[in-house]
Amino acid sequence: FRTNTAYSRWWEARTLWGGIVNQSRSIVRQALTFDVPPKGQTEAPFPTEFAREIAYYQMALVNATRAHLRQQDAIEAVRPFLPDSEIERLKGEANVPSALMVRMGVCLGQAFQNGQLDTIQLNAMDATLNDLTDLLGGCERIKNTPIPQQYDTVPQLAIYAYSTLLPLGLIEPMHWWTPLISSLITFFFIAIDSIGSNIEDPFEASIHDVPMSAMCRTIEINLRQMLHEKDIPKPLEAEDGVLH
């Protein structure tokens, strides 16, 4: 039960980040396709400044979320994507991802006031921003709600007790094979318990984490390509068989 619960937490974390990847593409796609001039009017530069601003805020947001969940420096994580004035504004924030979503909301409001978005388009982009807020909240829930300590202590005590008593039950049918058989059985129980312990916290900056760094790089590549940029970074590759 404990191992299944730990895997469910890990898989939910991966599902939430899959949603972040999808919504990142969606909000930039909306910014690119909504902010275009009406048919027959002079064509504006593509992408527009509004779409570029949303895209860079989104790249900053996902990297800030990664650092926030791993308890790393979120300011340094967003520095490559934002101007120095915006960095200074974020330095006093306890929750940088949340502050960035507020800034994105302000951008939407300004675009609406400037006539770049109509009411329907504003509501659609605001709904995407709300979905991103829900995804961040889901990640924070997993991060801040560990498996109760009882699920660590009781299974370990049960394994120790079972491993101690197991040879007594095997000695008559197994004879000299008792040490080998009991050791193998004990090993598998300890291994299953260790697997659950390793994956129960998927945002701890360990080799068992959800690969948030790789997914942030994937989002950055996708968004830069949507902006028709030329300097596209390469995807992160596994190091010693581990994708971070």
C-alpha positions in Angstrom: 0.0 0.0 0.0 2.8 2.4 0.9 4.7 1.8 -2.3 1.6 2.2 -4.4 0.8 5.4 -2.6 4.3 6.7 -3.2 4.1 5.9 -6.9 0.7 7.6 -7.1 2.3 10.8 -5.8 5.1 10.5 -8.3 2.8 9.9 -11.2 0.5 12.7 -10.2 3.5 15.0 -10.1 4.5 13.9 -13.5 0.9 14.4 -14.8 0.8 17.9 -13.3 4.0 18.8 -15.1 2.6 17.3 -18.3 -0.3 19.8 -17.9 2.2 22.6 -17.3 3.9 21.7 -20.6 0.6 21.8 -22.5 -0.7 25.0 -20.9 2.6 26.7 -21.6 2.1 26.0 -25.3 -1.5 27.0 -25.2 -1.1 30.4 -23.6 1.7 31.4 -26.1 -0.3 30.0 -29.0 -3.3 32.2 -27.8 -1.1 35.3 -27.5 0.3 34.7 -31.0 -3.0 34.1 -32.7 -5.2 36.5 -30.8 -3.0 39.6 -31.2 -3.2 40.0 -34.9 -4.6 42.9 -36.9 -8.0 42.7 -38.5 -8.2 41.6 -42.1 -7.4 44.4 -44.5 -5.4 46.4 -42.0 -1.6 46.9 -42.0 0.0 43.7 -40.8 1.8 44.1 -37.4 5.2 42.5 -36.8 5.1 38.8 -35.9 5.4 38.0 -33.2 4.0 41.1 -31.5 5.6 42.5 -28.4 2.6 41.3 -26.4 3.1 37.7 -27.5 6.9 37.8 -26.9 6.3 39.2 -23.4 3.8 36.5 -22.6 6.2 33.8 -23.9 9.2 35.1 -21.9 7.0 35.4 -18.7 5.9 31.8 -19.3 9.5 30.5 -19.7 10.4 32.3 -16.5 7.3 30.9 -14.8 8.1 27.2 -15.4 11.7 27.7 -14.4 10.7 29.6 -11.2 8.2 26.7 -10.4 11.0 24.2 -10.8 13.3 26.1 -8.5 10.5 26.9 -6.0 9.6 23.2 -5.7 13.2 22.1 -5.3 13.8 24.9 -2.7 16.4 26.5 -5.0 17.0 30.2 -5.9 14.0 31.1 -8.1 15.4 34.5 -8.9 18.5 33.0 -10.5 16.3 30.6 -12.4 14.3 33.4 -14.1 17.2 35.7 -14.7 17.9 34.5 -18.3 14.3 35.4 -19.3 13.5 38.7 -17.7 15.0 42.2 -17.7 16.9 43.5 -14.6 14.0 45.8 -13.6 11.6 42.8 -13.4 14.2 40.8 -11.5 14.5 43.6 -8.9 10.7 43.6 -8.5 10.6 39.9 -7.8 13.4 39.8 -5.2 11.0 40.5 -2.3 8.5 37.9 -3.3 8.1 34.7 -1.2 6.4 32.9 -4.0 8.0 33.9 -7.3 5.8 31.7 -9.6 2.7 33.3 -8.1 4.1 36.7 -8.6 4.9 36.0 -12.2 1.3 34.8 -12.8 0.1 38.2 -11.4 2.4 40.0 -13.9 1.0 37.9 -16.7 -2.5 38.8 -15.6 -1.5 42.5 -15.7 -0.2 42.0 -19.3 -3.6 40.5 -20.3 -5.4 43.4 -18.7 -3.2 46.0 -20.5 -3.6 44.2 -23.8 -7.4 44.3 -23.4 -7.4 48.0 -22.6 -5.2 48.6 -25.6 -7.7 46.8 -27.9 -5.3 43.9 -28.6 -7.7 41.4 -27.1 -11.5 41.3 -27.1 -13.6 40.0 -24.2 -13.8 36.5 -25.4 -10.0 36.3 -26.1 -9.3 37.8 -22.7 -11.5 35.2 -20.9 -9.8 32.4 -22.9 -6.3 33.4 -21.9 -7.4 34.1 -18.3 -8.8 30.6 -18.2 -5.4 29.2 -19.3 -3.7 31.2 -16.6 -6.2 29.8 -14.0 -5.3 26.3 -15.2 -1.6 27.1 -14.7 -2.5 28.3 -11.2 -4.3 25.1 -10.4 -1.3 23.0 -11.7 1.1 25.0 -9.5 -1.2 24.5 -6.5 -1.3 20.7 -7.2 2.5 20.6 -7.2 2.7 22.6 -4.0 0.2 20.3 -2.3 2.4 17.2 -3.1 5.5 19.1 -1.9 4.0 20.3 1.3 2.1 17.1 2.3 4.4 14.2 2.8 3.3 10.7 3.5 2.5 10.3 7.2 5.4 9.1 9.3 3.4 6.1 10.4 3.7 4.7 6.8 7.5 4.8 7.2 7.7 3.4 10.7 5.2 0.6 10.8 6.2 -1.1 7.5 9.9 -1.1 8.6 9.0 -2.6 12.0 6.9 -5.3 10.2 9.8 -6.1 7.8 12.3 -6.4 10.7 9.9 -8.6 12.7 9.1 -10.8 9.6 12.7 -11.1 8.7 13.7 -12.2 12.2 10.9 -14.8 12.4 11.1 -16.1 8.8 14.1 -18.4 9.3 12.3 -20.2 12.1 9.5 -21.1 9.7 11.9 -22.2 6.9 14.4 -24.2 8.8 12.4 -27.5 8.8 11.5 -27.5 5.1 14.6 -25.7 3.7 17.3 -27.0 6.1 20.7 -25.7 5.0 19.0 -23.5 2.3 17.3 -21.5 5.0 19.9 -18.6 5.2 19.9 -18.1 1.4 16.1 -18.3 1.0 15.3 -16.1 4.0 17.9 -13.5 2.9 16.4 -13.3 -0.6 12.9 -12.9 0.7 14.1 -10.2 3.1 16.0 -8.4 0.4 12.9 -8.1 -1.8 10.8 -6.7 1.0 13.5 -4.1 1.9 13.9 -3.2 -1.8 10.1 -2.6 -2.2 10.1 -0.5 0.9 13.1 1.5 -0.4 11.5 2.1 -3.7 8.5 3.7 -2.0 10.8 5.8 0.1 12.8 7.0 -2.9 9.8 8.2 -5.0 7.4 9.5 -2.4 8.8 13.0 -2.7 9.1 13.8 -6.4 10.3 17.4 -5.9 13.4 16.9 -3.7 16.2 17.6 -6.3 17.3 13.9 -6.2 17.9 11.4 -9.0 14.4 10.0 -8.4 12.7 13.4 -9.1 10.2 14.2 -11.9 12.6 15.5 -14.6 11.6 19.1 -14.2 14.8 20.6 -15.6 14.4 18.6 -18.9 10.7 19.6 -19.2 11.6 23.3 -18.6 14.1 23.0 -21.4 11.5 21.4 -23.6 9.0 24.2 -22.9 11.7 26.8 -23.6 12.6 25.1 -27.0 8.9 25.0 -28.0 8.2 28.6 -27.1 11.3 30.0 -28.7 10.4 28.1 -31.9 6.9 29.5 -31.8 8.5 33.0 -31.6 10.5 32.1 -34.7 13.8 32.6 -32.8 17.0 31.3 -34.3 19.1 30.7 -31.1 17.3 27.5 -29.8 18.9 25.6 -27.0 19.4 21.8 -27.2 17.3 19.4 -25.1 18.9 18.2 -21.9 20.4 14.8 -22.0 20.6 12.1 -19.3 23.8 12.1 -17.2 24.8 8.7 -16.0 21.4 7.4 -16.9 19.6 10.1 -15.0 17.4 12.8 -16.6 17.1 15.7 -14.2 
